Amino acid sequence: MSRIPIVGGNWKCNPAKLAEANALLEAWKAKPFDKEKVEVVIAPTALHLGSVKKTLEGLGMQAAAQNVGKNDMGAFTGEWTATHLTDMEVAWTLIGHSERRSKYGETDDETAVKVEKCQAAGLKVIFCIGEQLEEREAGKTDEVNKRQLAAVLAKITNWDLIVLAYEPVWAIGTGKVATPDQAEETQAAIRAYIKEAVSEEVANKVRIQYGGSVTPENCAELIGKPNIDGFLVGGASLKPSFMDIVTTVGGA
Ligand SMILES: O=C[C@H](O)COP(=O)(O)O
C-alpha cells in the first residue's frame, strides 16, 4: 500500500519574533514542492499559530499546535482544547512529544485523554513516541514504544486522523541521527505491533515519521527505507533549507 509521506516542522519555542517566522516562510516560498507527493505540517508556537497558519495555507502547507489540553472548556488557565483548534481551523496537533513527557511530566494516561479529545473533535494528531538513551542501551526500545502506543490504542476509532512519529530521545537536537537501519528496524517493529494490536489494514495505512536530527544531508537515505513515511523535523525546520528535506521526500 502506498502511503503519502508527511513532513512535519516542529518549531518548538522558536523563533523569538513573528517577523522572523514570516521571513522564514518567505524564503520557503521560493522553493515549490509537489503537494500531491508530500504533505507538510508546521507547528509554530501557539502565539504565532493564527498568523502563521494563513501564510502556510498560501504555501500549500498545514498548521499544527504543538500540544493540546486534556480538559474541556472551563477554568483551566493557560490551556486550550481540541475544540478550540478545530474552531480556528487548525487541522493538527502534536501529542506526546518527548519534551512534553520529560520536561512537563506528561504521562501515558494524559496522552490517551488528549488523543481521545482530538478524536472526538476530529482533530488530526501526530502522536510522538520514542525511547531514552538508557532504554535503548538496555534493549528496551520496542518495549517503550509499545507501552506508549498501548496507552492510546483504545482511544483511537478513526485512524485516518493519526500519524505516528518515532523520535528516539537521544537523537533529538543532538546531531546524533539514528542510522537508517536503526530507524527502519524500530519503525518496522512499531508497524508490526499495530498489525498485532489493531489490524493489518491500519498497520498498512498508518504513516510513521522519523524524528531526531534530520537534516537535508541525511534525509535521503532515511526516506529510502520502507517503514519511514516522512519526518518530524525540529532544528532544521527553522531554516530555509527545510524545503530541501520536503523536496527530497516528495519532489519539487
Ligand atoms: O519534534 C521534533 C524533534 O524533537 C526533532 O528535533 P531535531 O530535529 O531538532 O532533532
The ligand as an SDF file (V2000), in Angstrom:
LIG
                    3D

 10  9  0  0  0  0  0  0  0  0999 V2000
    9.8490   17.3260   17.0010 O   0  0  0  0  0  0  0  0  0  0  0  0
   10.9870   17.2890   16.5050 C   0  0  0  0  0  0  0  0  0  0  0  0
   12.0390   16.5860   17.1630 C   0  0  0  0  0  0  0  0  0  0  0  0
   12.1060   16.8800   18.5190 O   0  0  0  0  0  0  0  0  0  0  0  0
   13.3500   16.5830   16.4530 C   0  0  0  0  0  0  0  0  0  0  0  0
   14.1250   17.7140   16.7520 O   0  0  0  0  0  0  0  0  0  0  0  0
   15.5340   17.8950   15.9840 P   0  0  0  0  0  0  0  0  0  0  0  0
   15.2450   17.7240   14.5360 O   0  0  0  0  0  0  0  0  0  0  0  0
   15.9830   19.2710   16.3440 O   0  0  0  0  0  0  0  0  0  0  0  0
   16.4210   16.8150   16.4980 O   0  0  0  0  0  0  0  0  0  0  0  0
  1  2  2  0
  2  3  1  0
  3  4  1  0
  3  5  1  0
  5  6  1  0
  6  7  1  0
  7  8  2  0
  7  9  1  0
  7 10  1  0
M  END
$$$$
